[in-house]
């Protein structure tokens, strides 16, 4: 993987309420397959997180998505589902009082995924590499859809971070 992202791939628009991070992917897969990859715990484990986790999804408004990390210093993240309209829309909370919206639109060649992350603290989102993390996760989605999940690529993450840092959307990569 380790390829540098295309200019303008992920964007961050500052708003009166914070900011909006946006990604769009055209995927050559049916909308139901992409919906399944975005909502099924086993499929999410193949592409979304940079660590191994036990994932549960109670796919209803008010339900929870729980990502319970495994390993030496496990972290657990719990998000509340705000809206769900299968197979077109999923909204859920995220850290820092922010929330994500996953929108799917069928097209002749598959579907379009629009991922929007509404953040209240743009400086915090930049410092915490939200744009970079979403970029790295989305880079793993298509191989997952093809049935060939790939491991998290920390070199690719660093390349994406360097790219987004030049755009002011991530902190500089620290020399090791």
C-alpha positions as CSV (number, residue, x, y, z in Angstrom):
1,X,0.0,0.0,0.0
2,X,2.2,2.9,1.2
3,X,1.1,5.2,-1.7
4,X,0.8,8.9,-1.1
5,X,-2.9,10.0,-1.2
6,X,-4.2,12.1,-4.1
7,X,-4.3,15.8,-3.4
8,X,-7.6,16.8,-2.0
9,X,-8.7,13.3,-1.2
10,X,-9.8,14.1,2.4
11,X,-11.0,17.6,3.1
12,X,-11.7,19.6,6.2
13,X,-14.1,22.5,6.1
14,X,-14.1,24.8,9.1
15,X,-17.6,25.8,10.2
16,X,-19.2,27.9,12.9
17,X,-19.8,24.7,14.9
18,X,-16.3,23.2,14.3
19,X,-15.6,21.5,11.1
20,X,-16.6,18.8,8.6
21,X,-14.2,16.2,7.3
22,X,-15.3,14.7,3.9
23,X,-14.3,11.7,1.9
24,X,-15.9,10.2,-1.2
25,X,-15.1,6.8,-2.8
26,X,-16.6,5.3,-5.9
27,X,-16.7,1.6,-5.4
28,X,-17.3,-1.1,-8.0
29,X,-19.4,-3.1,-5.6
30,X,-23.1,-3.3,-5.0
31,X,-24.5,-1.0,-2.4
32,X,-25.6,-4.0,-0.2
33,X,-22.0,-5.3,-0.1
34,X,-20.6,-2.0,0.9
35,X,-23.4,-1.5,3.5
36,X,-22.5,-4.9,4.9
37,X,-18.8,-4.0,5.1
38,X,-19.8,-0.8,7.0
39,X,-22.2,-2.4,9.5
40,X,-21.3,-6.0,10.0
41,X,-18.9,-6.5,12.9
42,X,-16.8,-9.2,11.3
43,X,-16.4,-7.1,8.1
44,X,-15.6,-3.9,10.1
45,X,-12.8,-5.8,11.9
46,X,-11.2,-6.4,8.5
47,X,-10.7,-2.8,7.5
48,X,-11.7,0.0,9.9
49,X,-9.4,-0.2,12.9
50,X,-5.6,-0.2,13.3
51,X,-5.9,-2.8,16.1
52,X,-7.6,-6.1,16.7
53,X,-11.0,-5.7,18.4
54,X,-14.1,-7.5,19.4
55,X,-16.9,-5.5,17.6
56,X,-20.6,-5.5,18.3
57,X,-23.2,-3.5,16.4
58,X,-26.8,-3.0,17.6
59,X,-28.0,-1.7,14.2
60,X,-30.9,0.5,15.3
61,X,-31.4,4.1,16.3
62,X,-30.2,4.3,19.9
63,X,-28.2,1.1,19.5
64,X,-24.5,0.9,20.2
65,X,-21.4,0.2,18.2
66,X,-18.7,-1.2,20.6
67,X,-15.1,-1.6,19.6
68,X,-13.3,-3.5,22.4
69,X,-9.6,-3.7,21.6
70,X,-7.5,-6.8,22.4
71,X,-3.9,-6.7,23.4
72,X,-1.6,-5.4,26.1
73,X,-3.3,-2.0,26.5
74,X,-6.8,-2.5,25.2
75,X,-9.0,0.5,24.5
76,X,-12.8,0.3,24.3
77,X,-14.8,2.8,22.2
78,X,-18.6,2.9,22.4
79,X,-20.6,4.9,19.9
80,X,-24.4,5.5,19.7
81,X,-26.3,5.0,16.5
82,X,-28.2,8.2,15.7
83,X,-29.8,7.3,12.3
84,X,-30.0,4.1,10.3
85,X,-31.7,3.8,6.9
86,X,-30.4,0.5,5.4
87,X,-28.7,0.3,3.0
88,X,-28.2,4.0,2.4
89,X,-27.4,5.9,5.6
90,X,-25.7,5.3,9.0
91,X,-24.9,8.0,11.5
92,X,-23.2,7.4,14.8
93,X,-21.5,9.3,17.5
94,X,-17.7,9.4,17.8
95,X,-15.2,10.7,20.3
96,X,-15.1,14.4,21.3
97,X,-18.8,15.0,20.8
98,X,-18.4,14.5,17.1
99,X,-20.3,12.1,14.8
100,X,-19.9,10.3,11.5
101,X,-22.3,9.9,8.6
102,X,-21.9,7.1,6.1
103,X,-24.0,7.7,2.9
104,X,-24.2,5.2,0.1
105,X,-25.7,5.9,-3.3
106,X,-26.2,3.3,-6.0
107,X,-24.7,4.0,-9.4
108,X,-24.4,2.0,-12.6
109,X,-20.8,0.9,-11.7
110,X,-21.5,0.0,-8.1
111,X,-22.0,2.7,-5.5
112,X,-20.6,6.0,-4.1
113,X,-19.6,6.1,-0.4
114,X,-19.6,9.6,1.1
115,X,-18.1,9.6,4.6
116,X,-18.6,12.8,6.6
117,X,-17.2,13.4,10.1
118,X,-18.7,16.4,11.9
119,X,-16.2,17.6,14.5
120,X,-16.6,20.2,17.2
121,X,-12.9,20.8,17.7
122,X,-10.9,21.1,14.4
123,X,-7.6,21.6,16.1
124,X,-8.2,18.4,18.1
125,X,-9.3,16.5,15.0
126,X,-6.1,17.6,13.2
127,X,-3.8,16.8,16.2
128,X,-5.5,13.3,16.5
129,X,-5.1,12.6,12.8
130,X,-8.8,12.1,12.1
131,X,-8.3,12.8,8.4
132,X,-5.3,10.5,8.2
133,X,-7.0,7.7,10.1
134,X,-10.1,7.8,7.9
135,X,-7.9,7.9,4.8
136,X,-5.9,4.8,6.0
137,X,-9.1,2.9,6.9
138,X,-10.8,3.7,3.6
139,X,-7.7,2.5,1.8
140,X,-8.4,-0.9,3.3
141,X,-12.1,-1.0,2.4
142,X,-11.8,-1.9,-1.2
143,X,-9.4,-4.8,-0.7
144,X,-11.9,-6.0,2.0
145,X,-14.8,-5.8,-0.4
146,X,-12.7,-7.8,-2.9
147,X,-12.3,-10.5,-0.3
148,X,-8.6,-9.8,0.2
149,X,-8.3,-7.8,3.5
150,X,-5.0,-6.2,4.1
151,X,-3.2,-5.5,7.3
152,X,-2.9,-2.0,8.7
153,X,-0.1,-0.2,7.0
154,X,1.8,2.1,9.4
155,X,4.2,3.2,6.6
156,X,1.1,4.1,4.5
157,X,-0.3,5.9,7.5
158,X,2.9,7.9,7.8
159,X,2.9,8.8,4.1
160,X,-0.7,9.9,4.3
161,X,0.1,11.9,7.5
162,X,3.0,13.7,5.7
163,X,0.7,14.5,2.8
164,X,-2.1,15.9,5.0
165,X,0.4,17.7,7.2
166,X,1.5,19.7,4.1
167,X,-2.2,20.6,3.7
168,X,-2.5,21.6,7.3
169,X,-4.8,18.7,8.1
170,X,-2.5,16.6,10.3
171,X,0.5,17.2,12.5
172,X,4.0,16.7,11.0
173,X,5.4,13.2,11.1
174,X,7.9,12.9,13.9
175,X,11.3,11.5,12.9
176,X,12.0,8.2,14.4
